[in-house]
Amino acid sequence: MGKELSRSFDIEVVNREYKLVGLCETGNFPDAFPELAVEVQRAFWDRRKKIKHGKDYEVLFSPFMCNGIIATYFGCVEVTEIADVPEGMLAFVLPETTYVKVLCTNKTIGEGHDKLHEWIRQNGYEPQLYGSSQIEIYYIDEEADEEPVEILFPVSKVNP
């Protein structure tokens, strides 16, 4: 397993660009959640190794975008370069963005989101969703019941 389990909800601010290749599905929100997200992740997981230049095929990147009416969910791998994208998949770059990141597990992801949003409010940041995306990163261990997860939320500093 690439990441240790974190039960402490460690939070940090990071700046990163992500090059991703994967699948996506869009559905009504909140009616299709979480089923549609899980469905696209499972469909992608079976096809992930067809992607060239993957950094780590055991790490599932799951960006998502939601306007409160509809949501688009992704299942992706991070790549070193975008080339030879498999048919039916899409490739995109999330440009360098400031994210607040919390470490949790697949069993504590709801609490992780709560801690992250509480930290954002208390530390002078605001959501910055235009031109970026929220991301959940799953460190898959098919033998484990509990897996590490990173939640990244794009932000900007209020009155920097």
DSSP file with accessible surface (Angstrom, degrees, kcal/mol):
  #  RESIDUE AA STRUCTURE BP1 BP2  ACC     N-H-->O    O-->H-N    N-H-->O    O-->H-N    TCO  KAPPA ALPHA  PHI   PSI    X-CA   Y-CA   Z-CA
    1    1 A M              0   0  118      0, 0.0   140,-0.1     0, 0.0   139,-0.0   0.000 360.0 360.0 360.0 135.8    0.0    0.0    0.0
    2    2 A G        +     0   0   68    138,-0.2     2,-0.4    56,-0.1    57,-0.0   0.695 360.0  41.3 -79.7 -20.3    1.4    3.4   -1.0
    3    3 A K  S    S-     0   0   69    136,-0.1     2,-0.2   145,-0.1    -1,-0.1  -0.966  78.4-122.0-130.8 146.4   -0.1    5.4    1.9
    4    4 A E        -     0   0  165     -2,-0.4     2,-0.2     1,-0.1   143,-0.0  -0.551  40.4 -98.7 -80.2 150.5   -0.5    4.9    5.6
    5    5 A L        -     0   0   59     -2,-0.2     2,-0.5   143,-0.1   100,-0.1  -0.474  38.7-156.2 -67.8 136.8   -3.9    5.0    7.1
    6    6 A S        +     0   0   14     98,-0.5   143,-0.1    -2,-0.2     3,-0.1  -0.969  27.8 165.3-121.5 120.3   -4.6    8.4    8.7
    7    7 A R        +     0   0  151     -2,-0.5    -1,-0.1     1,-0.1    98,-0.1   0.340  69.8  75.3-106.2   1.8   -7.2    8.7   11.4
    8    8 A S  S    S-     0   0   73     96,-0.1    -1,-0.1     2,-0.0    96,-0.1   0.536  93.3-130.5 -94.8  -6.2   -5.9   12.2   12.4
    9    9 A F        -     0   0   26     94,-0.4    95,-0.1     1,-0.2     2,-0.1   0.921  29.4-162.0  56.7  47.2   -7.4   14.2    9.5
   10   10 A D        -     0   0   93     93,-0.2    93,-1.8    92,-0.1     2,-0.4  -0.395   5.7-158.5 -59.6 134.6   -4.1   15.9    8.9
   11   11 A I  E     +A  102   0A  48     91,-0.2     2,-0.3    -2,-0.1    91,-0.2  -0.947  18.5 161.9-123.1 138.4   -4.7   19.0    6.8
   12   12 A E  E     -A  101   0A  96     89,-2.1    89,-3.3    -2,-0.4     2,-0.5  -0.977  36.3-118.2-147.9 161.3   -2.3   21.0    4.5
   13   13 A V  E     +A  100   0A  54     -2,-0.3     2,-0.3    87,-0.2    87,-0.2  -0.888  38.3 176.8-101.2 129.1   -2.3   23.5    1.7
   14   14 A V  E     -A   99   0A  25     85,-2.7    85,-3.4    -2,-0.5     2,-0.5  -0.946  25.3-145.3-132.1 152.9   -0.8   22.3   -1.5
   15   15 A N  E     +A   98   0A  89     -2,-0.3     2,-0.3    83,-0.2    83,-0.2  -0.990  36.9 153.3-117.1 125.5   -0.3   23.6   -5.1
   16   16 A R  E     -A   97   0A  84     81,-1.9    81,-1.8    -2,-0.5     2,-0.4  -0.998  37.8-145.7-152.1 150.8   -0.4   21.0   -7.8
   17   17 A E  E     -     0   0A  88     -2,-0.3     2,-0.4    79,-0.3    79,-0.1  -0.900  23.0-156.8-108.2 145.8   -1.2   20.4  -11.5
   18   18 A Y  E     -A   94   0A   5     76,-2.3    76,-3.1    -2,-0.4     2,-0.6  -0.993  11.1-162.1-127.8 129.4   -2.8   17.1  -12.4
   19   19 A K  E     +A   93   0A  71     -2,-0.4    60,-2.4    60,-0.3     2,-0.3  -0.952  28.1 179.2-103.9 120.5   -2.7   15.3  -15.8
   20   20 A L  E     -AB  92  78A   0     72,-2.8    72,-2.4    -2,-0.6     2,-0.4  -0.923  23.6-170.3-129.8 148.6   -5.5   12.8  -15.8
   21   21 A V  E     +AB  91  77A   4     56,-2.0    56,-2.2    -2,-0.3     2,-0.3  -0.999  39.6  92.6-133.2 134.6   -7.0   10.2  -18.1
   22   22 A G  E     -AB  90  76A   0     68,-2.5    68,-2.7    -2,-0.4     2,-0.3  -0.950  62.4 -60.7 179.1-156.6  -10.2    8.3  -17.4
   23   23 A L  E     - B   0  75A  22     52,-2.3    52,-2.3    -2,-0.3     2,-0.3  -0.807  36.0-166.9-116.7 158.1  -13.9    8.0  -17.7
   24   24 A C  E     - B   0  74A  45     -2,-0.3     2,-0.3    50,-0.2    50,-0.2  -0.978   7.5-169.2-145.6 158.2  -16.8   10.2  -16.6
   25   25 A E  E     - B   0  73A  96     48,-2.0    48,-2.8    -2,-0.3     2,-0.4  -0.988  11.0-149.9-142.1 146.9  -20.5   10.0  -16.1
   26   26 A T  E     + B   0  72A  73     -2,-0.3     2,-0.3    46,-0.2    46,-0.2  -0.935  25.0 155.3-120.1 140.9  -23.1   12.8  -15.4
   27   27 A G  E     - B   0  71A  15     44,-2.3    44,-2.5    -2,-0.4     2,-0.1  -0.943  46.3 -67.4-153.4 173.3  -26.3   12.4  -13.5
   28   28 A N  E  >  - B   0  70A 101     -2,-0.3     4,-2.4    42,-0.2    42,-0.3  -0.394  61.9-103.4 -65.1 142.3  -28.9   14.2  -11.4
   29   29 A F  T  4 S-     0   0   69     40,-3.3    -1,-0.0     1,-0.2    37,-0.0  -0.959  92.1  -1.4-117.1 133.1  -27.7   15.5   -8.0
   30   30 A P  T >4 S+     0   0   80      0, 0.0     3,-1.5     0, 0.0    -1,-0.2  -0.981 124.0  66.9 -95.9   5.3  -28.3   14.3   -5.4
   31   31 A D  T 34 S+     0   0  130      1,-0.3    -2,-0.2     3,-0.1     4,-0.2   0.827 105.7  42.6 -56.2 -38.8  -30.5   11.5   -6.7
   32   32 A A  T 3X S+     0   0   25     -4,-2.4     4,-3.1     2,-0.1     5,-0.4   0.497  93.0 136.9 -89.0  -2.5  -27.6    9.7   -8.6
   33   33 A F  T <4  -     0   0   99     -3,-1.5    -5,-0.0     1,-0.3    -4,-0.0  -0.770  69.1  -0.7 -97.0 137.2  -25.1   10.0   -5.7
   34   34 A P  T  > S+     0   0   59      0, 0.0     4,-2.3     0, 0.0    -1,-0.3  -0.982 124.2  64.1 -95.0   2.8  -23.2    8.0   -4.7
   35   35 A E  H  > S+     0   0  120      1,-0.2     4,-2.6     2,-0.2    -2,-0.2   0.890 103.9  47.8 -56.7 -44.5  -24.2    5.2   -7.0
   36   36 A L  H  X S+     0   0   20     -4,-3.1     4,-2.4     2,-0.2     5,-0.2   0.905 110.8  52.0 -66.8 -37.7  -23.1    6.9  -10.2
   37   37 A A  H  > S+     0   0    8     -5,-0.4     4,-2.1     2,-0.2    -1,-0.2   0.941 112.9  44.6 -61.7 -46.2  -19.7    7.8   -8.8
   38   38 A V  H  X S+     0   0   49     -4,-2.3     4,-2.7     1,-0.2     5,-0.2   0.917 111.2  54.9 -65.3 -39.9  -19.1    4.2   -7.7
   39   39 A E  H  X S+     0   0  119     -4,-2.6     4,-2.4    -5,-0.3    -2,-0.2   0.929 110.2  44.1 -60.8 -46.7  -20.3    2.9  -11.1
   40   40 A V  H  X S+     0   0    4     -4,-2.4     4,-2.5     1,-0.2    -1,-0.2   0.902 112.9  52.6 -69.0 -36.2  -17.9    5.1  -13.1
   41   41 A Q  H  X S+     0   0   29     -4,-2.1     4,-2.6    -5,-0.2    -2,-0.2   0.928 111.6  45.8 -64.4 -42.5  -15.0    4.2  -10.7
   42   42 A R  H  X S+     0   0  176     -4,-2.7     4,-1.5     2,-0.2    -2,-0.2   0.917 112.8  49.5 -66.3 -43.4  -15.7    0.5  -11.1
   43   43 A A  H  < S+     0   0   48     -4,-2.4     4,-0.5    -5,-0.2    -2,-0.2   0.918 114.8  45.7 -62.1 -41.0  -16.0    0.7  -14.9
   44   44 A F  H >X S+     0   0    0     -4,-2.5     3,-1.8    -5,-0.2     4,-1.2   0.913 104.2  61.6 -67.4 -42.7  -12.8    2.6  -15.0
   45   45 A W  H 3< S+     0   0   32     -4,-2.6     3,-0.5     1,-0.3     4,-0.3   0.871 101.5  53.1 -54.9 -38.8  -10.9    0.3  -12.7
   46   46 A D  T 3< S+     0   0  139     -4,-1.5    -1,-0.3     1,-0.2    -2,-0.2   0.702 119.1  34.8 -69.5 -19.7  -11.4   -2.6  -15.1
   47   47 A R  T X4 S+     0   0   72     -3,-1.8     3,-2.0    -4,-0.5     4,-0.3   0.414  84.9 105.1-113.2  -0.3   -9.9   -0.6  -18.0
   48   48 A R  G >< S+     0   0   23     -4,-1.2     3,-1.7    -3,-0.5    -2,-0.1   0.793  72.0  61.1 -59.8 -33.2   -7.2    1.5  -16.2
   49   49 A K  G 3  S+     0   0  134     -4,-0.3    -1,-0.3     1,-0.3     5,-0.1   0.557  88.1  73.5 -78.0  -2.1   -4.1   -0.4  -17.4
   50   50 A K  G <  S+     0   0  138     -3,-2.0     2,-0.4     2,-0.1    -1,-0.3   0.612  78.5  96.3 -78.3 -11.8   -5.0    0.4  -21.0
   51   51 A I  S X  S-     0   0    3     -3,-1.7     3,-0.6    -4,-0.3     2,-0.2  -0.654  73.2-136.6 -82.9 131.3   -3.8    4.0  -20.3
   52   52 A K  T 3  S+     0   0  113     31,-0.4    31,-0.3    32,-0.4    29,-0.2  -0.559  79.7  21.4 -85.2 150.8   -0.2    4.7  -21.3
   53   53 A H  T 3  S+     0   0   67      1,-0.2    27,-2.5    -2,-0.2    28,-0.4   0.712  78.0 169.3  70.0  25.2    2.2    6.7  -19.0
   54   54 A G  B <   -H   79   0B  18     -3,-0.6    25,-0.3    25,-0.2    -1,-0.2  -0.460  30.1-150.2 -68.4 139.6    0.2    6.0  -15.8
   55   55 A K  S    S-     0   0  115     23,-3.0     2,-0.3     1,-0.3    -1,-0.1   0.893  82.8  -6.1 -75.5 -43.1    2.1    7.1  -12.7
   56   56 A D    >   -     0   0   76     22,-0.5     3,-1.5     3,-0.2    22,-0.3  -0.798  56.3-161.1-157.4 110.3    0.5    4.4  -10.4
   57   57 A Y  T 3  S+     0   0   59      1,-0.3    -9,-0.1    -2,-0.3    -8,-0.1   0.505  90.7  63.5 -75.3  -4.0   -2.3    2.2  -11.6
   58   58 A E  T 3  S+     0   0   66      2,-0.0    82,-1.9    81,-0.0     2,-0.5   0.292  87.8  82.7-100.2   8.6   -3.3    1.4   -8.0
   59   59 A V  E <   -C  139   0A  10     -3,-1.5     2,-0.6    80,-0.2    19,-0.3  -0.968  66.9-156.3-115.8 121.7   -4.2    5.0   -7.2
   60   60 A L  E     -C  138   0A   8     78,-2.7    78,-2.9    -2,-0.5     2,-0.5  -0.873   1.7-157.9-101.5 117.8   -7.7    6.1   -8.3
   61   61 A F  E     -CD 137  76A  10     15,-2.8    15,-2.4    -2,-0.6    76,-0.2  -0.846   9.9-175.7 -93.7 129.4   -8.2    9.8   -8.9
   62   62 A S  E     +C  136   0A   2     74,-3.0    74,-1.2    -2,-0.5    13,-0.1  -0.670   3.7 178.0-130.3  76.4  -11.9   10.8   -8.7
   63   63 A P  E     -C  135   0A   0      0, 0.0    11,-1.8     0, 0.0     2,-0.3  -0.398  10.6-172.5 -67.9 155.9  -12.4   14.5   -9.5
   64   64 A F  E     -CE 134  73A  30     70,-1.8    70,-1.0     9,-0.2     2,-0.4  -0.992  16.4-159.9-151.7 151.7  -16.0   15.6   -9.5
   65   65 A M  E     + E   0  72A  82      7,-2.1     7,-2.7    -2,-0.3     2,-0.4  -0.998  14.8 174.4-132.5 134.5  -18.0   18.7  -10.4
   66   66 A C  E     - E   0  71A  46     -2,-0.4     5,-0.2     5,-0.2    -2,-0.0  -0.994  24.1-175.2-145.2 133.6  -21.4   19.6   -9.1
   67   67 A N        -     0   0  106      3,-2.0     4,-0.1    -2,-0.4    -1,-0.1   0.224  63.0 -99.0-107.8  12.3  -23.7   22.6   -9.4
   68   68 A G  S    S+     0   0   48      2,-0.4     3,-0.1     1,-0.1    -2,-0.0   0.251 119.1  55.6  91.0 -12.9  -26.3   21.3   -7.0
   69   69 A I  S    S+     0   0  118      1,-0.5   -40,-3.3   -41,-0.1     2,-0.3   0.713 117.1  12.5-114.9 -48.9  -28.5   20.1   -9.9
   70   70 A I  E     -B   28   0A  71    -42,-0.3    -3,-2.0   -40,-0.1    -1,-0.5  -0.929  65.4-160.0-128.5 157.2  -26.3   17.8  -11.9
   71   71 A A  E     -BE  27  66A   0    -44,-2.5   -44,-2.3    -2,-0.3     2,-0.5  -0.991   8.3-149.7-137.7 145.4  -22.9   16.2  -11.1
   72   72 A T  E     -BE  26  65A  29     -7,-2.7    -7,-2.1    -2,-0.3     2,-0.4  -0.974  16.2-165.0-115.5 127.3  -20.1   14.8  -13.2
   73   73 A Y  E     -BE  25  64A   7    -48,-2.8   -48,-2.0    -2,-0.5     2,-0.3  -0.906   3.8-161.1-114.4 142.0  -18.0   12.0  -11.6
   74   74 A F  E     -B   24   0A  14    -11,-1.8     2,-0.4    -2,-0.4   -50,-0.2  -0.887  16.2-161.1-122.0 152.3  -14.7   10.8  -12.9
   75   75 A G  E     +B   23   0A   0    -52,-2.3   -52,-2.3    -2,-0.3     2,-0.3  -0.992  38.0 151.1-126.2 119.9  -12.5    7.7  -12.5
   76   76 A C  E     -BD  22  61A   0    -15,-2.4   -15,-2.8    -2,-0.4     2,-0.3  -0.929  40.5-136.7-143.4 165.6   -8.9    8.4  -13.6
   77   77 A V  E     -B   21   0A   0    -56,-2.2   -56,-2.0    -2,-0.3     2,-0.3  -0.935  33.4-114.6-118.8 152.2   -5.2    7.7  -13.3
   78   78 A E  E     -B   20   0A  18     -2,-0.3   -23,-3.0   -22,-0.3   -22,-0.5  -0.664  36.1-161.3 -82.1 140.3   -2.6   10.4  -13.2
   79   79 A V  B     -H   54   0B   2    -60,-2.4   -60,-0.3    -2,-0.3   -25,-0.2  -0.867  27.9-137.7-123.2 155.6   -0.2   10.3  -16.1
   80   80 A T  S    S+     0   0   79    -27,-2.5     2,-0.3    -2,-0.3   -26,-0.1   0.775  94.4   4.8 -79.4 -28.7    3.2   11.7  -16.9
   81   81 A E  S    S-     0   0   99    -28,-0.4     2,-0.7   -29,-0.2    -1,-0.3  -0.985  74.4-118.7-151.8 152.5    2.1   12.7  -20.3
   82   82 A I        +     0   0   68     -2,-0.3     2,-0.3    -3,-0.1   -29,-0.1  -0.856  56.3 130.2 -96.3 113.7   -1.1   12.7  -22.3
   83   83 A A        +     0   0   30     -2,-0.7   -31,-0.4   -31,-0.3    -2,-0.1  -0.965  58.8  12.7-159.9 146.8   -0.8   10.5  -25.4
   84   84 A D  S    S-     0   0  113     -2,-0.3   -32,-0.4     1,-0.2    -1,-0.1   0.920  73.0-159.9  51.8  55.6   -2.7    7.6  -27.1
   85   85 A V        -     0   0   56    -34,-0.1    -1,-0.2     1,-0.1     3,-0.1  -0.483  22.7-110.8 -69.1 126.7   -5.9    8.1  -25.0
   86   86 A P    >   -     0   0   20      0, 0.0     3,-2.1     0, 0.0    -1,-0.1  -0.249  42.5 -87.0 -58.9 148.0   -7.9    4.9  -25.2
   87   87 A E  T 3  S+     0   0  183      1,-0.3     3,-0.1    -3,-0.1     0, 0.0  -0.257 114.8  21.3 -56.6 136.1  -11.2    5.0  -27.1
   88   88 A G  T 3  S+     0   0   64      1,-0.3    -1,-0.3    -3,-0.1     2,-0.2   0.351 106.0 100.3  86.3  -5.8  -14.1    6.2  -24.9
   89   89 A M    <   -     0   0   20     -3,-2.1     2,-0.3   -66,-0.1    -1,-0.3  -0.649  60.0-142.1-105.0 166.9  -11.8    7.9  -22.4
   90   90 A L  E     -A   22   0A  62    -68,-2.7   -68,-2.5    -2,-0.2     2,-0.4  -0.936   3.0-151.1-128.3 154.4  -10.9   11.5  -22.0
   91   91 A A  E     +A   21   0A  35     -2,-0.3     2,-0.3   -70,-0.2   -70,-0.2  -0.954  24.2 159.2-121.6 141.4   -7.7   13.3  -21.0
   92   92 A F  E     -A   20   0A  38    -72,-2.4   -72,-2.8    -2,-0.4     2,-0.5  -0.989  31.9-130.0-157.4 160.8   -7.5   16.6  -19.3
   93   93 A V  E     -A   19   0A  64     -2,-0.3   -74,-0.2   -74,-0.2    -2,-0.0  -0.970   8.2-152.4-116.9 126.0   -5.2   18.8  -17.2
   94   94 A L  E     -A   18   0A  10    -76,-3.1   -76,-2.3    -2,-0.5     3,-0.2  -0.899  35.4-128.3 -90.1 112.7   -6.3   20.4  -14.0
   95   95 A P  E     -     0   0A  65      0, 0.0   -79,-0.2     0, 0.0    -1,-0.0  -0.094  40.8 -65.2 -63.6 164.3   -4.0   23.4  -14.0
   96   96 A E  E    S+     0   0A 141    -79,-0.1     2,-0.3   -81,-0.1   -79,-0.3  -0.267  71.7 169.1 -52.4 127.0   -1.9   24.3  -11.0
   97   97 A T  E     -A   16   0A  18    -81,-1.8   -81,-1.9    -3,-0.2     2,-0.5  -0.964  40.1-111.1-141.7 151.4   -4.3   25.2   -8.3
   98   98 A T  E     -A   15   0A  44     57,-0.4    57,-2.7    -2,-0.3     2,-0.4  -0.796  42.7-177.4 -86.4 125.2   -4.2   25.8   -4.5
   99   99 A Y  E     -AF  14 154A   0    -85,-3.4   -85,-2.7    -2,-0.5     2,-0.5  -0.938  28.8-138.8-121.4 146.7   -5.9   22.9   -2.7
  100  100 A V  E     -AF  13 153A   0     53,-2.6    53,-2.3    -2,-0.4     2,-0.4  -0.927  32.3-161.4 -96.6 128.4   -6.6   22.3    0.9
  101  101 A K  E     -AF  12 152A  26    -89,-3.3   -89,-2.1    -2,-0.5     2,-0.4  -0.940  12.7-171.5-119.1 134.1   -5.9   18.6    1.4
  102  102 A V  E     -AF  11 151A   0     49,-2.2    49,-2.4    -2,-0.4     2,-0.5  -0.961  16.2-139.5-121.5 142.4   -7.1   16.3    4.2
  103  103 A L  E     + F   0 150A  37    -93,-1.8   -94,-0.4    -2,-0.4     2,-0.2  -0.868  42.6 130.0 -99.4 132.5   -6.0   12.7    4.8
  104  104 A C  E     - F   0 149A   1     45,-2.9    45,-2.4    -2,-0.5   -98,-0.5  -0.695  47.4-100.5-151.8-156.3   -8.7   10.2    5.9
  105  105 A T  E >   - F   0 148A   0     43,-0.3     3,-1.1    -2,-0.2     4,-0.4  -0.871  35.4 -99.4-133.3 171.8   -9.8    6.7    4.9
  106  106 A N  T 3  S+     0   0   56     41,-2.0     3,-0.3    -2,-0.3     4,-0.2   0.760 125.7  52.0 -63.5 -20.1  -12.6    5.3    2.8
  107  107 A K  T 3  S+     0   0  116     40,-0.3    -1,-0.2     1,-0.2     4,-0.1   0.652 117.0  36.9 -87.2 -17.8  -14.4    4.6    6.1
  108  108 A T  S <> S+     0   0   28     -3,-1.1     4,-2.5     1,-0.1    -2,-0.2   0.137  78.3 116.3-120.0  20.7  -14.0    8.2    7.4
  109  109 A I  H  > S+     0   0   38     -4,-0.4     4,-2.5    -3,-0.3     5,-0.2   0.875  75.2  53.2 -64.1 -36.7  -14.5   10.1    4.1
  110  110 A G  H  > S+     0   0   42      1,-0.2     4,-2.1     2,-0.2    -1,-0.2   0.944 112.4  44.5 -62.0 -45.3  -17.7   11.9    5.3
  111  111 A E  H  > S+     0   0   94      1,-0.2     4,-2.8     2,-0.2    -2,-0.2   0.873 109.6  57.5 -66.1 -35.5  -15.9   13.1    8.4
  112  112 A G  H  X S+     0   0    0     -4,-2.5     4,-2.4     2,-0.2    -2,-0.2   0.927 106.6  48.1 -60.2 -44.9  -12.9   14.1    6.3
  113  113 A H  H  X S+     0   0   35     -4,-2.5     4,-2.5     2,-0.2     5,-0.2   0.925 111.7  50.5 -61.3 -43.5  -15.1   16.4    4.1
  114  114 A D  H  X S+     0   0  112     -4,-2.1     4,-2.2     1,-0.2    -2,-0.2   0.932 112.0  46.4 -60.4 -46.6  -16.6   17.9    7.3
  115  115 A K  H  X S+     0   0   80     -4,-2.8     4,-2.5     2,-0.2    -1,-0.2   0.899 112.0  52.1 -63.3 -40.7  -13.1   18.6    8.8
  116  116 A L  H  X S+     0   0    0     -4,-2.4     4,-2.4    -5,-0.2    -2,-0.2   0.949 111.7  44.3 -61.8 -49.5  -11.8   20.0    5.5
  117  117 A H  H  X S+     0   0   57     -4,-2.5     4,-2.1     1,-0.2    -1,-0.2   0.876 112.8  52.3 -67.3 -35.2  -14.7   22.5    5.1
  118  118 A E  H  X S+     0   0   79     -4,-2.2     4,-2.2    -5,-0.2    -1,-0.2   0.934 110.3  48.6 -63.5 -45.0  -14.5   23.5    8.7
  119  119 A W  H  X S+     0   0   60     -4,-2.5     4,-1.3     1,-0.2    -2,-0.2   0.916 109.1  53.1 -62.2 -43.2  -10.7   24.2    8.3
  120  120 A I  H ><>S+     0   0    6     -4,-2.4     5,-1.9     1,-0.2     3,-0.6   0.943 111.5  45.7 -57.9 -48.2  -11.4   26.3    5.1
  121  121 A R  H ><5S+     0   0  177     -4,-2.1     3,-0.7     1,-0.2    -1,-0.2   0.894 115.6  46.4 -61.8 -41.2  -13.9   28.5    7.0
  122  122 A Q  H 3<5S+     0   0  134     -4,-2.2    -1,-0.2     1,-0.2    -2,-0.2   0.623 111.4  51.0 -79.9 -13.0  -11.7   28.9   10.0
  123  123 A N  T <<5S-     0   0   62     -4,-1.3    -1,-0.2    -3,-0.6    -2,-0.2   0.159 113.8 -99.2-119.0  21.1   -8.5   29.7    8.1
  124  124 A G  T < 5S+     0   0   32     -3,-0.7    34,-3.3     1,-0.2     2,-0.3   0.807  78.1 125.9  74.3  31.6   -9.5   32.5    5.7
  125  125 A Y  E   < -I  157   0C  48     -5,-1.9    -1,-0.2    32,-0.3    32,-0.2  -0.804  38.5-161.2-115.6 160.8  -10.0   30.5    2.5
  126  126 A E  E     -I  156   0C  94     30,-2.4    30,-2.1    -2,-0.3    -5,-0.0  -0.974  35.2 -86.8-136.9 154.2  -12.9   30.3    0.1
  127  127 A P  E     -I  155   0C  74      0, 0.0    28,-0.3     0, 0.0     2,-0.3  -0.276  32.3-168.3 -58.6 144.3  -13.9   27.7   -2.5
  128  128 A Q        +     0   0   80     26,-2.1    27,-0.1   -30,-0.1   -30,-0.1  -0.704  24.9 152.1-133.2  76.4  -12.3   28.3   -6.0
  129  129 A L    >   +     0   0   79     -2,-0.3     3,-1.6     2,-0.1     2,-0.3   0.706  39.0  97.4 -88.8 -20.3  -14.2   25.9   -8.2
  130  130 A Y  T 3  S+     0   0  213      1,-0.3     3,-0.1     3,-0.0     0, 0.0  -0.546 100.9   6.7 -71.3 127.1  -14.0   27.8  -11.6
  131  131 A G  T 3  S+     0   0   52     -2,-0.3    -1,-0.3     1,-0.3     2,-0.3   0.634 128.1  61.1  79.2  12.3  -11.2   26.3  -13.6
  132  132 A S    <   -     0   0   12     -3,-1.6     2,-0.3   -38,-0.1    -1,-0.3  -0.846  67.3-138.0-151.1-172.5  -10.5   23.5  -11.1
  133  133 A S        -     0   0    2     -2,-0.3     2,-0.2    -3,-0.1   -68,-0.1  -0.994  22.8-108.6-155.4 147.6  -12.2   20.5   -9.5
  134  134 A Q  E     -C   64   0A  27    -70,-1.0   -70,-1.8    -2,-0.3     2,-0.4  -0.510  41.8-160.1 -68.1 150.0  -12.6   18.8   -6.2
  135  135 A I  E     -CG  63 152A   0     17,-2.4    17,-3.2   -72,-0.2     2,-0.5  -0.999  19.4-164.1-139.5 135.9  -10.6   15.5   -6.1
  136  136 A E  E     -CG  62 151A  23    -74,-1.2   -74,-3.0    -2,-0.4     2,-0.5  -0.978  14.6-159.9-111.7 131.8  -10.8   12.4   -4.0
  137  137 A I  E     -CG  61 150A   2     13,-3.1    13,-2.3    -2,-0.5     2,-0.5  -0.966   4.2-162.9-117.4 119.7   -7.7   10.2   -4.3
  138  138 A Y  E     -CG  60 149A  32    -78,-2.9   -78,-2.7    -2,-0.5     2,-1.1  -0.894  12.8-151.6-106.6 126.6   -8.1    6.6   -3.3
  139  139 A Y  E     -C   59   0A  33      9,-2.3   -80,-0.2    -2,-0.5     2,-0.2  -0.815  30.0-144.8 -96.3  93.4   -5.0    4.4   -2.6
  140  140 A I        +     0   0   31    -82,-1.9     2,-0.4    -2,-1.1  -138,-0.2  -0.421  31.0 169.4 -72.9 130.3   -6.5    1.1   -3.6
  141  141 A D    >   -     0   0   43     -2,-0.2     3,-1.9     3,-0.2    -2,-0.1  -0.882  16.6-164.0-135.9  98.7   -5.6   -2.1   -1.7
  142  142 A E  T 3  S+     0   0  129     -2,-0.4    -1,-0.1     1,-0.3    -2,-0.0   0.641  89.2  54.8 -64.3 -13.0   -8.0   -4.8   -2.8
  143  143 A E  T 3  S+     0   0  180     -3,-0.0    -1,-0.3     2,-0.0     2,-0.3   0.592  96.5  82.6 -90.3 -14.4   -7.0   -6.9    0.2
  144  144 A A    <   -     0   0   34     -3,-1.9    -3,-0.2     1,-0.1     3,-0.1  -0.665  62.1-153.8 -98.6 149.4   -7.8   -4.2    2.8
  145  145 A D  S    S+     0   0  122     -2,-0.3     2,-0.4     1,-0.2    -1,-0.1   0.766  90.3  40.7 -83.4 -29.3  -11.1   -3.3    4.3
  146  146 A E  S    S-     0   0   39    -40,-0.1    -1,-0.2   -41,-0.0  -141,-0.1  -0.983  72.2-174.1-127.2 131.2   -9.9    0.3    4.9
  147  147 A E        -     0   0   26     -2,-0.4   -41,-2.0    -3,-0.1   -40,-0.3  -0.928  29.8-101.6-126.1 149.1   -7.8    2.3    2.5
  148  148 A P  E     -F  105   0A   5      0, 0.0    -9,-2.3     0, 0.0     2,-0.4  -0.388  38.3-172.1 -67.3 144.8   -6.2    5.8    2.6
  149  149 A V  E     -FG 104 138A   2    -45,-2.4   -45,-2.9   -11,-0.2     2,-0.4  -0.997  13.9-156.9-137.9 140.2   -7.9    8.6    0.9
  150  150 A E  E     -FG 103 137A   8    -13,-2.3   -13,-3.1    -2,-0.4     2,-0.5  -0.972   8.4-159.5-112.4 134.1   -6.9   12.2    0.2
  151  151 A I  E     -FG 102 136A   1    -49,-2.4   -49,-2.2    -2,-0.4     2,-0.5  -0.964   8.1-168.1-111.7 126.2   -9.6   14.8   -0.4
  152  152 A L  E     -FG 101 135A   0    -17,-3.2   -17,-2.4    -2,-0.5   -51,-0.2  -0.966   4.5-173.1-117.0 130.8   -8.5   18.0   -2.2
  153  153 A F  E     -F  100   0A   8    -53,-2.3   -53,-2.6    -2,-0.5     2,-0.2  -0.986  25.7-124.8-125.0 122.8  -10.7   21.1   -2.4
  154  154 A P  E     +F   99   0A   0      0, 0.0   -26,-2.1     0, 0.0     2,-0.3  -0.470  42.4 165.6 -70.9 135.0   -9.6   24.0   -4.6
  155  155 A V  E     -I  127   0C   4    -57,-2.7   -57,-0.4   -28,-0.3     2,-0.3  -0.903  29.9-149.3-141.2 166.6   -9.4   27.3   -2.6
  156  156 A S  E     -I  126   0C  32    -30,-2.1   -30,-2.4    -2,-0.3     2,-0.3  -0.972  34.3-105.8-135.0 151.9   -8.1   30.9   -2.7
  157  157 A K  E     -I  125   0C  93     -2,-0.3     2,-0.5   -32,-0.2   -32,-0.3  -0.583  30.9-126.8 -76.8 132.8   -7.0   32.9    0.2
  158  158 A V  S    S-     0   0   56    -34,-3.3    -1,-0.1    -2,-0.3     0, 0.0  -0.709  89.4  -8.5 -80.1 128.1   -9.5   35.6    1.3
  159  159 A N              0   0  152     -2,-0.5    -1,-0.3     1,-0.1   -34,-0.0   0.951 360.0 360.0  48.4  64.3   -7.7   39.0    1.4
  160  160 A P              0   0  146      0, 0.0    -1,-0.1     0, 0.0   -36,-0.0  -0.057 360.0 360.0 -60.4 360.0   -4.2   37.5    0.9
